[in-house]
Amino acid sequence: MARGFESKAVADQQESAQERRRRRTPPEAAIDAKRVVRVRQLELARVDVERRLAEAASPAHRQMLELALRALQEDLRALE
């Protein structure tokens, strides 16, 4: 009789493990979530560079920030 209960417990554990596997996020959704995070990071970086560019006085510093801004914009376009 105890053996039957053990078998039932094992079967329940296997079933719950299969259910957890079914509930996992599909790989496409995980990739999309990473893309959304990356886009948000790039947008925040762009805002920061734009703010710093508005305050920059040195021509060399402005040029460096303009290059950084262009690179960020290109990266954003590539992800959209």
C-alpha positions as CSV (number, residue, x, y, z in Angstrom):
1,M,0.0,0.0,0.0
2,A,2.8,2.5,0.8
3,R,4.3,1.8,-2.6
4,G,1.1,3.0,-4.3
5,F,1.2,6.3,-2.4
6,E,4.9,6.7,-3.4
7,S,4.0,6.1,-7.0
8,K,1.2,8.6,-6.9
9,A,3.6,11.2,-5.3
10,V,6.1,10.7,-8.1
11,A,3.5,11.0,-10.7
12,D,2.2,14.2,-9.1
13,Q,5.8,15.6,-9.1
14,Q,6.3,14.7,-12.7
15,E,3.0,16.3,-13.7
16,S,3.8,19.5,-11.8
17,A,7.2,19.7,-13.5
18,Q,5.6,19.3,-16.9
19,E,3.1,22.1,-16.0
20,R,5.9,24.4,-15.0
21,R,7.7,23.7,-18.3
22,R,4.5,24.6,-20.3
23,R,4.1,27.9,-18.4
24,R,7.6,29.1,-19.2
25,T,8.0,32.1,-21.5
26,P,8.6,31.1,-25.1
27,P,12.0,32.1,-26.4
28,E,10.5,34.7,-28.8
29,A,8.9,36.5,-25.9
30,A,12.2,36.5,-24.0
31,I,14.0,37.9,-27.0
32,D,11.3,40.6,-27.4
33,A,11.6,41.5,-23.7
34,K,15.4,41.9,-24.1
35,R,14.8,44.1,-27.1
36,V,12.4,46.4,-25.2
37,V,14.9,46.7,-22.4
38,R,17.7,47.6,-24.9
39,V,15.5,50.2,-26.6
40,R,14.7,51.8,-23.3
41,Q,18.4,51.9,-22.4
42,L,19.3,53.5,-25.7
43,E,16.5,56.1,-25.3
44,L,17.7,57.0,-21.8
45,A,21.3,57.3,-23.1
46,R,20.1,59.5,-25.9
47,V,18.3,61.9,-23.6
48,D,21.4,62.1,-21.4
49,V,23.7,62.9,-24.4
50,E,21.2,65.5,-25.7
51,R,21.2,67.2,-22.3
52,R,25.0,67.1,-22.0
53,L,25.2,68.4,-25.6
54,A,23.0,71.4,-24.8
55,E,25.3,72.3,-21.9
56,A,28.7,71.6,-23.7
57,A,30.9,74.6,-24.3
58,S,34.1,73.0,-25.7
59,P,34.0,72.3,-29.5
60,A,35.8,69.0,-29.0
61,H,33.4,67.9,-26.3
62,R,30.4,68.9,-28.5
63,Q,31.8,67.0,-31.4
64,M,32.3,63.9,-29.3
65,L,28.7,64.1,-28.0
66,E,27.3,64.6,-31.5
67,L,29.1,61.5,-32.6
68,A,27.7,59.6,-29.6
69,L,24.2,60.9,-30.4
70,R,24.4,59.7,-34.0
71,A,25.6,56.3,-32.9
72,L,22.7,56.0,-30.4
73,Q,20.2,57.1,-33.0
74,E,21.6,54.5,-35.5
75,D,21.3,51.7,-32.8
76,L,17.7,52.7,-32.1
77,R,16.8,52.7,-35.8
78,A,18.4,49.2,-36.1
79,L,16.2,47.9,-33.3
80,E,12.9,49.4,-34.5
